[in-house]
Amino acid sequence: RTLYGEISFIHDLEDIARQYQKLIVVPLFLYDGRLVNKVKQQMNDMVINTDIHITPSINFDPILKQIINDRLESLMIPMKI
């Protein structure tokens, strides 16, 4: 889900929290920072009776670097001379 817009996590979190006693939230941001803190604050402001655990952001993990490099290499077209 997103922080803003029509598919905001806020619209679904209450329904999901009613179904489970514990939730794990994995922020798909490159770095912990303003947006992650905003998500955490919005979740803290909600009244839900579920244990919510938030993992650290991916923080540009070396695995992500390799994935990006692999994708870029797959786009390269061999040049014919």
MARMINU-540663 format. One record per residue (C-alpha): y, z, x; residue in one letter. Coordinates in Angstrom, 2 decimals. Layout:
+---------+---------+---------+------+
|   north |      up |    east | type |
+---------+---------+---------+------+
|       Y |       Z |       X |    a |
...
+---------+---------+---------+------+
END
This chain:
+---------+---------+---------+------+
|   north |      up |    east | type |
+---------+---------+---------+------+
|    0.00 |    0.00 |    0.00 |    r |
|    3.62 |   -0.23 |    1.00 |    t |
|    6.45 |    2.22 |    1.39 |    l |
|    8.74 |    0.18 |   -0.86 |    y |
|    8.29 |   -2.42 |   -3.57 |    g |
|    5.98 |   -2.94 |   -6.50 |    e |
|    2.80 |   -1.97 |   -4.66 |    i |
|    4.16 |    1.33 |   -3.36 |    s |
|    1.53 |    3.94 |   -2.55 |    f |
|    3.31 |    6.41 |   -4.83 |    i |
|    2.17 |    4.51 |   -7.93 |    h |
|   -1.50 |    4.94 |   -7.05 |    d |
|   -1.67 |    8.15 |   -5.06 |    l |
|   -1.63 |   10.46 |   -8.07 |    e |
|   -4.49 |    8.55 |   -9.75 |    d |
|   -6.52 |    8.45 |   -6.54 |    i |
|   -5.89 |   12.14 |   -5.88 |    a |
|   -7.37 |   13.03 |   -9.28 |    r |
|  -10.63 |   11.39 |   -8.25 |    q |
|  -11.11 |   13.04 |   -4.84 |    y |
|  -10.71 |   16.49 |   -3.34 |    q |
|   -9.78 |   15.14 |    0.08 |    k |
|   -7.94 |   11.98 |    1.13 |    l |
|   -7.39 |   10.42 |    4.52 |    i |
|   -4.27 |    8.31 |    4.95 |    v |
|   -4.17 |    5.85 |    7.83 |    v |
|   -0.63 |    4.57 |    8.44 |    p |
|   -0.74 |    0.94 |    9.53 |    l |
|    2.48 |    1.11 |   11.50 |    f |
|    2.76 |    0.26 |   15.18 |    l |
|    4.51 |    3.52 |   15.98 |    y |
|    4.98 |    6.95 |   14.43 |    d |
|    8.62 |    7.17 |   13.55 |    g |
|   11.11 |    6.89 |   10.72 |    r |
|    8.87 |    5.02 |    8.26 |    l |
|    5.82 |    7.19 |    8.88 |    v |
|    7.97 |   10.30 |    8.50 |    n |
|    9.35 |    8.92 |    5.23 |    k |
|    5.80 |    8.36 |    3.92 |    v |
|    4.82 |   11.90 |    4.92 |    k |
|    7.92 |   13.33 |    3.24 |    q |
|    7.31 |   11.41 |    0.01 |    q |
|    3.70 |   12.59 |   -0.04 |    m |
|    4.78 |   16.19 |    0.58 |    n |
|    7.23 |   15.94 |   -2.32 |    d |
|    4.48 |   14.87 |   -4.74 |    m |
|    2.68 |   17.45 |   -6.83 |    v |
|   -1.00 |   16.73 |   -6.27 |    i |
|   -3.95 |   19.08 |   -5.85 |    n |
|   -5.76 |   17.22 |   -3.10 |    t |
|   -6.08 |   17.88 |    0.63 |    d |
|   -4.36 |   14.95 |    2.31 |    i |
|   -4.95 |   14.28 |    5.99 |    h |
|   -2.75 |   11.75 |    7.76 |    i |
|   -4.00 |   10.10 |   10.94 |    t |
|   -1.61 |    9.07 |   13.71 |    p |
|   -0.31 |    5.51 |   13.57 |    s |
|   -2.07 |    2.91 |   15.66 |    i |
|    0.75 |    3.23 |   18.23 |    n |
|    0.09 |   -0.22 |   19.62 |    f |
|   -3.39 |    0.68 |   20.80 |    d |
|   -4.73 |   -1.49 |   23.67 |    p |
|   -7.32 |   -2.85 |   21.24 |    i |
|   -4.48 |   -4.23 |   19.13 |    l |
|   -3.01 |   -5.91 |   22.21 |    k |
|   -6.33 |   -7.65 |   22.82 |    q |
|   -6.58 |   -8.73 |   19.17 |    i |
|   -3.08 |  -10.23 |   19.29 |    i |
|   -3.87 |  -12.02 |   22.57 |    n |
|   -7.11 |  -13.39 |   21.11 |    d |
|   -5.26 |  -14.71 |   18.05 |    r |
|   -2.61 |  -16.37 |   20.19 |    l |
|   -5.24 |  -17.97 |   22.41 |    e |
|   -7.07 |  -19.30 |   19.36 |    s |
|   -3.89 |  -21.13 |   18.32 |    l |
|   -3.49 |  -22.90 |   21.64 |    m |
|   -4.44 |  -26.55 |   21.45 |    i |
|   -5.83 |  -28.08 |   24.65 |    p |
|   -3.51 |  -30.75 |   25.99 |    m |
|   -4.98 |  -34.15 |   26.77 |    k |
|   -3.52 |  -35.90 |   29.77 |    i |
+---------+---------+---------+------+
END
